[in-house]
Amino acid sequence: MFNYLSSIPYLKFKLAIVVLITLNAVIYAIVDTLTSAVDALSWLVLLVLYELETNGAAPMAENTLHRIRYILIAVIALVFVSYVHDSEWLDVVNSGLWFALIALLELEVRWPDKVLKCRQGYWLATVTVFAGLIAMVIAWISQSAWLDVYDATLWIVAFASIEVDIFQLLQRKGA
């Protein structure tokens, strides 16, 4: 099963996820606030940058990639502050969980040797963050916030399959 996931159909699946996330950003730009649209677009670009860097296909120098990621993370942090200001507590918790995932990804990209040394702790932290994100989907379902349910589910699938590659992570844990 895991060999199938690393094959050409899996690459097409990843591309389909990126297309859906791009459509998601367009939907937010049309039907929601400017803040939500900027948030969705920033996350999309961040996801693509992580994908390019982790696959060694980055079209620019590593320092430039890091600077762009810092800018995107700063934009996302400003969106977080707006959620706190507007007392949108589900969005605040959701953003906090996504920041935790970003921290894990930065660790993996910048210090892979340290991640390998603390493999079990890293795996546990990743699973905990994903469990929290899934709990957010359940919270939005309970509020009938269907656009948020769709958005959160799509992003969980995107980061699990494209960045964290949860299938390989689980395979390593089982080995």
ABEGO torsion letter per residue (X at the ends): XAAAAABAAAAAAAAAAAAAAAAAAAAAAAABBAAAAAAAAAAAAAAAAAAAAAAGABABBAAAAAAAAAAAAAAAAAAAAAAAAAGBAAAAAAAAAAAAAAAAAAAAAABAAAAAAAAAAAAAAAAAAAAAAAAAAAAAAAAGBAAAAAAAAAAAAAAAAAAAGAAAAAAAAAX
